[in-house]
Amino acid sequence: MGYIAGTLFGWESMARYANIVVEPPGPRARKVVEQDRRYIATTTKTSPVVAESASGGVVRDVDGNDLLDFASGIAVMNVGHSHPRVVKAVQEQAERLFHFAGTDFYYSAQVDLARRLASSVPGQCERKVFFSNSGTESIEAAMKLVRWNTGRERFIAFLGAFHGRTLGSLSLTASRPVQQERFFPTVPGAVHVPYAYCYRCAYGMEPSSCGAHCARVIEEVYFQYNVPPEEVAAIFLEPVQGEGGYIFPPKQFIKDMAAICRRHGILLVDDEVQAGMGRTGRMWAIEHFDVAPDILCTAKALGSGLPIAATIFPARLDMGHGAHSNTFGGNLLACASATATLDVIEEEGLIERAASLGEHLHRRLKELAELHEIIGDVRGLGLMQAIELVKDRETKEHAVMERESVITHAYKRGLILLPAGRSAIRLIPPLTVDKDFLDEGVEILDAALREVRK
Ligand SMILES: Cc1ncc(COP(=O)(O)O)c(C=O)c1O
């Protein structure tokens, strides 16, 4: 059965991608969910999608339903599921050599990947790469790197930030209290300041007249009352806040962060774990802001599903022998996958594609906002788009339960979505999809929003 389009487009069309054969979650999915509850640690699950296989942007669940993937495995499958080029590279590598501990021995796959990553980061300096396996580890490495080099102990991070959940990165994370509860004390030294969340300005100001107040307070307030700048090792910055709600700051804010760093000998750490790898229509999201970071952390989409992360840093900051290392970082299979991923992004022009498809999706979401009062804000860059749901456009009260219902109704119609922040929904399909795929996703979202309004 194909999903019949709603009325947003004034005509009805049979879906080309979503195909619901059993109302999800079907019997097989329910069984897996039940077993998962029994044997798997409680984490952050949001929806009972039980995947069996996937190709491009379409996920087939265990009951035979085809679902449009607007979550990309949390911004991982930028080149689409099971891209043949990535599959082939991993298969060929698996036949040659799985693992050889690149921290203690040598292989060229790591060097070649590091060279490409080092030269991709904006800025003139020579760079090196530390490979690890997850976003949080890439941040841990950056925290150690900046302390080791500066001898300074404090960090500045932002309210709404998400940098990971191991105890070091958790000390920088501030997007939900549940992430912190019962884990204190984390690593000392982190100071959180408001981010440029202009839709909900922490200071109640308007971007047109605030004079970049949220950037200015760092020097004019924090550095005057509480935080000696000469003790700050780094500012940890997501150029687009991800888990915190898909928040896109004005250019000036990011430029001001770089200027503050320059003035006080502070290092700027750019967390591109979610926004990087072409997702926003640039290789790195920070390129939208004409800023060159000192250190750039990436993970997620780098390995197209194999765990790999990279902390890319100026060669002059390299630490001494034995200061930091691991077992699996830059594992051969992960390097093969990451190298093929970079090839696909380049050869298929996925960065440009993300930019133009992103404009299309953004336009469609704006149209949706004209029909649905509950959409308080539409924001995004490239194929990193979001809608924020509110009970009332004046008060901007978060529509928390409504957001959950929209995600559930969308899933039942064949669209996989993820929440972000308190009441936003992120739309992050693979960069390889086409306009019809995006339109179909928007049609289903429209139907789900109508359902919630009933
Ligand atoms: C911006 C950002 N940094 C770090 C992380 C942590 O990455 P991981 O879950 O791979 O540890 C995430 C995960 O969502 C993220 O979005």
PDBQT file of the ligand as one rigid body, heavy atoms in Angstrom, charges set to zero:
ROOT
HETATM    1  C1  LIG A 501      27.738  17.773  18.216  1.00  0.00    +0.000 C 
HETATM    2  C2  LIG A 501      27.977  16.437  18.848  1.00  0.00    +0.000 A 
HETATM    3  N1  LIG A 501      29.131  16.216  19.487  1.00  0.00    +0.000 NA
HETATM    4  C3  LIG A 501      29.402  15.028  20.049  1.00  0.00    +0.000 A 
HETATM    5  C4  LIG A 501      28.494  13.995  19.995  1.00  0.00    +0.000 A 
HETATM    6  C5  LIG A 501      28.812  12.667  20.620  1.00  0.00    +0.000 C 
HETATM    7  O1  LIG A 501      28.994  11.715  19.634  1.00  0.00    +0.000 OA
HETATM    8  P1  LIG A 501      28.892  10.148  19.979  1.00  0.00    +0.000 P 
HETATM    9  O2  LIG A 501      27.466   9.841  20.247  1.00  0.00    +0.000 OA
HETATM   10  O3  LIG A 501      29.426   9.488  18.738  1.00  0.00    +0.000 OA
HETATM   11  O4  LIG A 501      29.763   9.924  21.164  1.00  0.00    +0.000 OA
HETATM   12  C6  LIG A 501      27.281  14.181  19.331  1.00  0.00    +0.000 A 
HETATM   13  C7  LIG A 501      26.269  13.112  19.276  1.00  0.00    +0.000 C 
HETATM   14  O5  LIG A 501      25.123  13.300  18.957  1.00  0.00    +0.000 OA
HETATM   15  C8  LIG A 501      27.009  15.440  18.747  1.00  0.00    +0.000 A 
HETATM   16  O6  LIG A 501      25.859  15.675  18.110  1.00  0.00    +0.000 OA
ENDROOT
TORSDOF 0
